[in-house]
Amino acid sequence: MRIAYLDMFAGIAGDMVLGAFVSAGLDPNRIKSEIDKLGLGNIELRVRKIVRSGITAMKVDVVVAGEIEKVEDLGADIHHHRHKHSHDDSHHADEHGRSYLEIKHLLESSPLSERVKRDSLEVFRRLAEAEARIHDTTVEKIHFHEVGAADSIVDIVGTAVCMELFGIEAVYTSPIRVGSGGYIEAKHGVLPVPAPAALEILTGYPVIFNDIPHELTTPTGAAIVAALSKGVLNDREMEIGMIGYGAGSREMERLPNLLRVVIGEIGSVTDEDHVVVVETNMDDINPQLIPHIIEKVISAGATDAYVTAVMMKKGRPGFLLTVLMSEPIMEKVSNEIFAQSTTLGLRIQYVRRSKLRRDSKTIRTSFGDVKVKVSSVDGKMRVAPEFEECKRIAGEKGMPLVEVMQRLNAELNRT
């Protein structure tokens, strides 16, 4: 499996990611040809070499209408600076950024690939949700001052483009360094380092607070990690292919302000993804309704659902309903839970899931053609008949279900 390993020894920002992939060998013109599909206007990627601590890195500047963008931070409230003034009214309008819904529409209506749109939207969603929590509002009302500007959109969408062009199947990282003890000037005042949005986004991710008083990790960099990474790469054998270094804008004395990307292959028998876990406790529900609730949430698209007997406050027996689902259908499934049960509230968690890779096949057996699931662990093949197939055969043959399952498992897994 081809992966990109982000070594964040000096943090991460969107422009550093672009620079690292260009340094690793990606033609910036290929990135730009994809970015142009967004119709953002006169956009240029200006690439130059920078040497820090004897390491040659690439610095990618986004040039909008002839002006090099200089962004001190990529959060929703941070000030935006340009190297020179423009007389282009549309350019000045861009300084005010865009709302989350405007960016969502811009991406969804573009001719970009589905993967690039999906990955980009996930980064923007993480940013919008963090800002909504900080400002006690909803994602629909979030207006990005900097992330909504063209240069920041290029950083995020360009990162998704790089992942696709390099054929990256998974992203892993080092623990993320964020700096501490410093301050940044923001639209509504002075903010501490790390920025509140960056910390919100990185909730649950391994973070290192060092004593460098600069913003090592911007909210956009944090969102790229949170949205695209499968976690920290620990004790995994990796065959290194390409290495690249992307430079940030700031010169720092104590460490080179660089992001390192390592592209290579790791062996894997598992797939990983992110799912939403929705839970609720119920102590006033008729137990006869529980199978019906599970059936309804599964029909609504949930991946799995189950109920656990629990002891609730004041010694009352109750039930814990747990439902797994993909994020896009969370609202639909949640509404189904409210409609079918007595609960008044839900707990929602975003979790990472690891699962064995499997294939579905039809295999000839003594019972005829049977649909099976095929997986592998430590080089050993596992073949398991589909449960519904076993039920069908048991009914057709007039045999006990347990006997059908035992005979099929023995037949399919002969050594």
C-alpha positions in Angstrom: 0.0 0.0 0.0 1.4 3.4 -1.0 1.5 5.9 1.9 2.6 9.4 2.5 4.3 9.8 5.9 4.2 13.4 7.2 7.2 14.0 9.5 6.1 17.2 11.4 9.3 18.0 13.3 8.5 21.7 12.8 4.7 21.5 12.5 2.6 21.8 9.4 0.9 24.4 7.2 -0.9 24.1 3.9 1.9 25.7 1.8 4.5 23.4 3.4 2.5 20.3 2.3 2.5 21.6 -1.3 6.2 22.4 -1.2 7.0 18.9 0.2 5.1 17.1 -2.6 6.7 19.3 -5.2 10.1 18.6 -3.6 9.3 14.9 -3.8 9.0 15.1 -7.6 5.5 16.4 -8.4 5.2 18.8 -11.3 3.6 22.0 -10.0 2.0 22.6 -13.4 -0.1 19.4 -12.9 -1.3 20.8 -9.6 -2.2 24.1 -11.2 -4.1 22.5 -14.0 -6.4 20.9 -11.4 -6.7 24.0 -9.3 -7.8 25.9 -12.5 -10.9 23.8 -12.5 -12.2 25.7 -9.6 -12.4 29.0 -11.6 -10.8 31.1 -8.9 -9.3 33.5 -11.4 -5.7 34.4 -12.1 -3.8 31.9 -9.9 -0.2 31.1 -10.1 2.0 28.8 -8.1 5.5 30.3 -7.7 8.0 27.7 -6.7 11.5 28.4 -5.4 14.3 26.5 -3.6 15.2 27.4 0.0 18.1 25.9 2.0 17.7 25.5 5.7 20.2 23.8 8.0 21.8 22.5 4.8 18.5 20.9 3.6 17.2 22.0 0.2 13.4 22.5 0.3 10.8 23.9 -1.9 8.7 26.9 -1.1 5.4 27.3 -2.9 3.8 30.8 -2.9 0.3 31.2 -4.2 0.1 34.3 -6.5 -3.4 35.8 -6.9 -3.8 38.4 -9.6 -0.1 39.1 -9.6 0.3 39.4 -5.8 2.1 36.9 -3.6 0.0 36.0 -0.7 1.5 36.1 2.8 -0.8 34.5 5.4 0.4 34.7 9.1 -2.2 32.0 10.0 -4.9 30.1 8.2 -7.7 30.2 10.8 -11.0 31.9 10.3 -10.2 35.0 12.3 -6.5 35.7 11.5 -5.4 38.8 9.7 -4.4 38.6 6.0 -1.5 40.5 4.4 -0.5 41.1 0.8 2.9 42.2 -0.5 1.3 44.9 -2.6 -2.0 46.6 -3.3 -4.4 45.7 -6.1 -6.9 47.7 -8.0 -8.9 44.7 -8.9 -12.3 44.9 -7.2 -12.9 41.1 -7.4 -9.4 40.6 -5.9 -10.3 42.8 -2.9 -13.6 41.0 -2.5 -11.6 37.8 -2.1 -9.9 39.3 1.0 -13.2 38.9 2.9 -13.1 35.2 2.3 -16.0 32.9 1.7 -18.5 31.0 3.9 -18.2 27.3 4.5 -21.4 26.8 2.4 -20.0 28.8 -0.5 -16.8 26.7 -0.5 -18.8 23.6 -0.3 -20.8 24.6 -3.3 -17.7 25.7 -5.2 -16.1 22.3 -4.7 -19.2 20.2 -5.3 -20.1 22.0 -8.6 -16.5 21.8 -9.9 -15.2 19.2 -12.4 -12.5 18.0 -10.0 -12.4 14.3 -9.3 -14.6 12.8 -6.7 -11.6 11.9 -4.5 -10.2 15.4 -4.6 -13.6 16.9 -3.8 -14.2 14.4 -0.9 -10.8 15.0 0.7 -11.0 18.8 0.3 -14.5 18.9 1.7 -13.4 16.9 4.7 -10.6 19.3 5.5 -13.0 22.3 5.3 -15.6 20.5 7.4 -13.1 19.9 10.2 -12.2 23.6 10.1 -15.8 24.7 10.1 -16.8 22.5 13.0 -13.8 23.7 15.1 -14.7 27.3 14.4 -18.4 26.7 15.1 -17.5 25.2 18.5 -15.2 28.1 19.4 -17.7 30.7 18.4 -20.8 28.9 19.7 -22.5 28.8 16.4 -23.3 26.4 13.5 -21.1 25.4 10.5 -23.7 26.9 8.2 -23.0 30.4 9.7 -19.2 30.1 9.6 -17.5 32.6 7.3 -13.8 32.0 6.7 -11.7 35.2 6.5 -8.5 33.4 5.5 -9.4 29.8 4.8 -12.0 31.3 2.4 -9.4 33.3 0.5 -8.2 31.9 -2.8 -4.6 31.1 -1.6 -5.9 29.0 1.3 -8.4 27.2 -0.9 -5.4 26.4 -3.2 -3.4 25.0 -0.3 -6.2 22.7 0.7 -7.4 21.5 -2.7 -3.8 21.4 -3.9 -3.0 19.0 -1.1 -5.9 16.7 -2.1 -4.7 16.9 -5.7 -1.1 15.9 -4.6 -2.5 12.8 -2.8 -4.4 11.7 -5.9 -1.6 12.4 -8.4 0.9 10.4 -6.3 -1.5 7.6 -5.9 -1.4 7.8 -2.1 -3.7 5.2 -0.5 -3.2 6.3 3.1 -1.6 9.1 5.1 0.3 8.6 8.4 2.2 11.1 10.5 4.6 11.7 13.4 3.1 13.3 16.5 2.3 16.9 15.6 4.3 19.8 17.1 2.3 22.9 17.8 4.6 25.3 19.7 3.6 27.2 22.9 4.1 30.4 24.8 3.6 32.8 22.0 0.8 35.0 20.6 -0.7 35.8 17.2 -2.6 38.8 16.2 -6.2 38.0 15.2 -9.2 39.9 13.9 -10.9 39.9 17.4 -7.7 40.4 19.4 -4.6 38.5 20.5 -4.8 34.7 20.5 -2.4 32.3 22.2 -0.1 29.8 20.4 -1.3 27.2 19.4 -4.4 28.8 17.9 -7.7 27.7 19.5 -9.0 26.3 16.2 -5.8 24.2 15.8 -6.3 22.6 19.2 -10.0 22.0 18.6 -9.2 20.2 15.4 -6.5 18.1 16.9 -8.6 16.8 19.8 -7.8 13.1 20.1 -4.6 13.3 18.0 -1.1 13.0 19.5 0.3 16.5 20.1 3.7 17.8 21.4 3.8 21.2 23.0 7.3 22.5 22.7 8.6 25.8 24.0 9.0 27.5 20.6 6.8 30.6 20.8 5.7 30.5 17.2 2.7 29.0 15.5 4.3 25.8 14.2 0.9 24.2 13.2 -1.8 26.3 11.6 -5.5 25.4 11.8 -5.3 24.5 8.1 -2.3 22.2 8.7 -4.1 20.6 11.6 -7.3 20.1 9.6 -5.3 18.4 6.8 -3.8 16.0 9.4 -7.1 15.3 11.1 -9.1 14.8 7.9 -6.6 12.8 5.9 -4.3 10.9 8.3 -5.0 7.4 9.7 -2.9 8.2 12.7 0.7 8.0 13.9 3.0 5.5 12.1 4.6 3.3 14.8 6.8 0.3 14.3 5.7 -0.3 10.7 8.1 -1.6 8.1 8.2 0.8 5.2 10.0 0.7 1.9 11.0 4.3 1.1 10.4 5.6 -2.4 10.5 9.4 -2.5 11.4 12.1 0.0 10.5 15.8 -0.1 10.9 18.9 2.1 8.4 21.8 2.1 9.4 25.2 3.6 7.3 27.4 5.7 7.5 31.2 5.5 9.2 31.9 8.9 12.9 31.6 9.5 13.5 30.0 13.0 16.9 29.8 14.8 16.3 26.6 16.8 15.0 24.3 14.1 14.6 24.3 10.3 11.0 25.3 9.5 10.4 22.4 7.2 7.9 19.6 6.7 9.2 16.3 5.4 7.1 13.9 3.4 8.2 10.3 2.8 6.4 8.4 0.1 6.7 4.6 0.2 5.1 1.2 0.5 3.9 -0.6 3.6 2.4 -4.1 3.8 -1.2 -4.1 5.1 -4.0 -6.7 5.4 -6.3 -4.1 6.8 -8.2 -1.1 5.6 -8.9 1.9 7.8 -11.6 4.5 7.7 -13.4 6.9 9.9 -16.9 6.3 11.2 -19.4 8.0 13.5 -20.5 6.3 16.7 -23.9 7.5 18.1 -24.9 6.3 21.5 -27.9 6.8 23.8 -29.0 5.4 27.2 -32.7 4.5 27.6 -34.4 3.4 30.8 -38.0 4.0 29.9 -38.4 2.0 26.7 -40.4 -1.1 26.0 -37.8 -3.9 25.3 -40.1 -5.2 22.5 -39.2 -2.0 20.5 -35.5 -2.6 20.5 -35.3 -5.1 17.5 -37.5 -2.7 15.6 -35.2 0.2 16.3 -32.1 -1.7 15.2 -33.9 -2.8 12.0 -34.9 0.8 11.2 -31.4 2.3 11.7 -29.8 -0.4 9.6 -32.4 0.3 6.9 -31.4 4.0 7.1 -27.9 3.1 6.2 -26.1 2.4 9.6 -23.1 0.1 9.3 -23.9 -1.7 12.6 -26.2 -1.4 15.6 -26.4 -3.2 18.9 -27.9 -2.9 22.4 -26.1 -3.5 25.8 -27.9 -3.9 29.1 -26.6 -1.3 31.6 -27.3 -0.1 35.1 -28.2 3.6 35.1 -28.5 6.2 37.8 -30.6 5.4 40.9 -30.1 1.7 40.2 -32.5 1.6 37.3 -31.9 -1.0 34.6 -31.6 0.3 31.1 -30.3 -0.2 27.6 -27.3 1.4 25.8 -28.0 1.7 22.0 -24.8 2.0 19.9 -25.0 2.7 16.2 -22.1 2.9 13.7 -22.4 4.9 10.5 -20.6 7.0 7.9 -20.6 10.7 8.5 -22.8 11.7 5.5 -25.8 9.8 6.8 -25.4 10.8 10.5 -28.4 13.2 10.5 -30.6 10.7 8.7 -29.8 7.9 11.2 -30.0 10.2 14.2 -33.5 11.4 13.2 -34.5 7.7 12.9 -33.3 7.0 16.5 -35.3 10.0 17.8 -38.4 9.0 15.9 -38.3 5.3 16.9 -37.1 5.5 20.5 -37.8 7.5 23.7 -34.4 9.1 23.9 -34.0 12.9 24.3 -30.3 13.1 23.4 -27.4 11.4 21.6 -23.7 11.2 22.2 -21.7 11.5 18.9 -18.0 10.4 18.5 -15.8 10.3 15.4 -13.6 7.2 15.6 -11.0 5.4 13.4 -11.8 1.9 12.4 -9.4 -0.8 11.2 -10.8 -3.8 9.4 -9.4 -6.8 7.5 -9.5 -6.5 3.8 -12.1 -8.8 2.3 -13.5 -9.9 -1.0 -16.8 -11.5 -1.8 -16.7 -14.5 -4.1 -18.9 -17.4 -5.2 -17.3 -20.8 -4.6 -18.5 -24.2 -5.7 -19.2 -26.5 -2.7 -20.9 -29.8 -2.0 -24.0 -27.7 -1.5 -23.7 -25.9 -4.8 -22.5 -22.3 -5.4 -22.1 -20.4 -2.1 -21.3 -16.8 -1.6 -18.3 -16.4 0.8 -16.1 -13.7 2.3 -12.4 -14.1 1.8 -9.7 -12.4 4.0 -6.1 -13.0 5.0 -4.2 -12.9 8.3 -0.5 -13.4 8.6 -0.5 -14.9 5.1 -3.2 -17.4 6.0 -6.4 -17.3 3.9 -9.7 -17.3 5.7 -12.9 -18.2 3.9 -16.3 -17.8 5.6 -19.7 -18.5 4.2 -22.3 -15.7 4.3 -24.8 -16.3 7.1 -27.8 -15.7 4.8 -26.4 -18.4 2.4 -26.2 -20.9 5.3 -29.8 -20.1 6.2 -30.9 -20.6 2.6 -29.1 -24.0 2.4 -30.4 -25.2 5.7 -34.0 -24.4 4.6 -33.5 -26.0 1.2 -31.9 -29.2 2.6 -34.0 -29.5 5.8 -30.8 -29.5 7.8 -30.0 -27.8 11.1 -28.3 -24.4 10.5 -25.4 -25.2 12.8 -24.6 -28.4 10.9 -24.6 -26.5 7.6 -22.2 -23.8 9.0 -19.9 -26.4 10.4 -19.7 -28.5 7.2 -19.2 -25.4 5.0 -16.5 -24.0 7.2 -14.6 -27.3 7.3 -15.0 -27.7 3.5 -13.9 -24.1 2.7 -10.9 -24.0 5.0 -9.3 -27.4 4.4 -5.5 -27.2 4.7 
